[in-house]
Amino acid sequence: MGMEVVLVPFHLARLGDRLVGMDAYFWPSLEERYRVVLLVQPAERLSGAPAGGCRLPARVEARDQVEEIQHLARERIPRPRVRRGRAWRSLAWLLIPVKLLEAAGLWDRVEVPEKAYALALARGLQGLEPLGETRYAAFTRGGDGVLLPVDEGMRRIYSELARRDRGYARAAREAACRG
């Protein structure tokens, strides 16, 4: 009894000396736009043009993806929040280097918002050059009907997306090959 494999398209791009793929199907579905950076994956996790199988269509152009990443990279990164903070702690991120906070055992009290991580990642993704090539990632449905990648590294990221982003969760339940 085999599971249905759905092939999700990824636009290939060069980032320095590395190749990455940008998810071309789920990209437009994310409610929180900064999360698109999570849809950029190492090309090693993708395959060429697989024979047969159920292929989803690309729903975004590679140039538009690169422009959105560049726009995110220009956004101001939100500052960390400090849990149960005294006033001095709220300034700690400005005044004390991270290594000193870690050494003092205080770093675990500093919360860096998810968006701050995403925007920092977007800055690292500046310079993406689309190659005009498409590769695919194999996805299968989980018990809850959400389409998730077969690749374990990608699966962890997309599972977290399904938990946090209603737009992705909805699209991953509704995605189906037509025709």
N, C-alpha and C positions, 0 to 999 in steps of 0.2 A: 504494500500500500504506500505509494509515493506521494509526497506532498507536492502541491502545485508550486512551481518555481516561476517567479515573476522577475523579469529583467528590467532594472531601472537604469535609464541613461545618465551618463556623466559626461559633461564637456571636459575635454582634456586641456590643460593649461600648463605652461612652464612657469616655475617659480625659482629663479636662479638656475641652479643645476639640477633641480628636482622636477618631477612631473607629478601633477595632482589632477584629481577629477572633481568637478563641481556638479552636484546632484541637479539634474536638469528637469526632474519631474516634481519633487517635493518642494523645491525652492520657493515657488510663489505661495505655497500653502501656509507658511509659518506666520503666526500672529505677531510674535515678537521678532521684528526684522533683524535685530542684532544676532539672533541665533543662526542666521544663514552661514555664519563662519563654521558652524559645526558640520555643515554639508559639504565642506571641502575635505577630501580624503586623499591619502597617498595613492598614486596610480597603481602601485603594486597590489592593492586590494581589489582592483578591477580587472575585467577580462576584455579581450578584443571584441569583435563582432561575433557573438555566439550563434550557432546554427539553431534554427527553430526556436521553440520556447515562446512564452508570452512576453512581448516587449511593450513597455509603456512608452508613450510619446514624450519627447522633450516639450516642456511647457514654458521655457524661458530661453533666451538667446545668451550665448557665452559673454558677449560684450556687455549686456545688461547686468550679468552677474558680477563681472569685473568692476563695472561702474558702481554697483551697490557696495561692494567691498571697499572701494576707494572712498565713497561717501562715509561709510562707517568709520574708516580709519581717521577721518578728519574730525569726528565727534569728540567732545570732551569726555574724558574718562571720569566716571563718578568716584569720589573719594571713599575709602573704606569706612565702615561703621564700626564702632567699638561697643560690644555688648556690655551691659551693666556698667556703663562707663562713668568714671569720675571725669571731671573736666580735663585733667591732664592727659588722660588716655585718648581723648578725641583729637588731641594735637600730636600724639605720639607718632602717627604715621608721617607727619610733616618733619618732625624734629629728630627722630631716632631712626637710624638705618634698620632695615628688616633683620639683619643678622644679629643686631643687639637685642631687638625685641624677642627673637627666637631664643637667644642665649639667656635672657631674663625670664623665659617661660611665659611671655605675654602675647606672643604672636597668635596663639590659639584663641585669644579673646578678640582679635581683630577680624571682622567679617568683610571680605571683599565681595561686593555685589557681583552677581553672575554677569551683568552687563559690562562691568569693568574688565572682567576676563575676556569677554567676547570682543570688546573694542581693542584691547591690547593684541588679541589674536589677529584682528583685522589689520592692524598696523604691520604685523609680521607678514601678512598676505599681500601687501602692496607690491605692485610690480608683476602681478599675474599677467601672463601673455597667452591668450587663447590660441590653440593650435588648429582649430577647425576639425577636430577628430572627436569621435564619440566612443566611449567604452561603457561597459555595463557592470552592474553589481547584481548578484542573485539575491532575491528576497523571498521569504516564505511567510505564511501567516502563523502568528502565535495563537494560543488558545482563546485570546480575547478578540481575534479577528484582525488585529493590527499587523500590517505588513512590516517585517523587520529583516535586515540583512542576514545572510547566512554567515558571513565573515564575523568572527567573534568580537574583534576590536570595534568594528562598525556597529555591531549589534548593541554593544553597551551604550554607545552614543545615541543611537536612534531609539533605544528603549527609554533612555532618560528624556529624550525629546517627546516621546509619546506620553510620558508622565507629566511633563511641564508645559507643553505647548498644545493647546486644544486644536489649533489649525492643522498641525502635523497629525495628531491623533485621528482627527476626522478624515483627512485625506488618505491616511494609511489604512483606514477601515474601508473607505469607499473605492480605493484604487482597484481597477479591474481592466483586463484587456478586452477590447471590443473588436468584433469582426473576426 
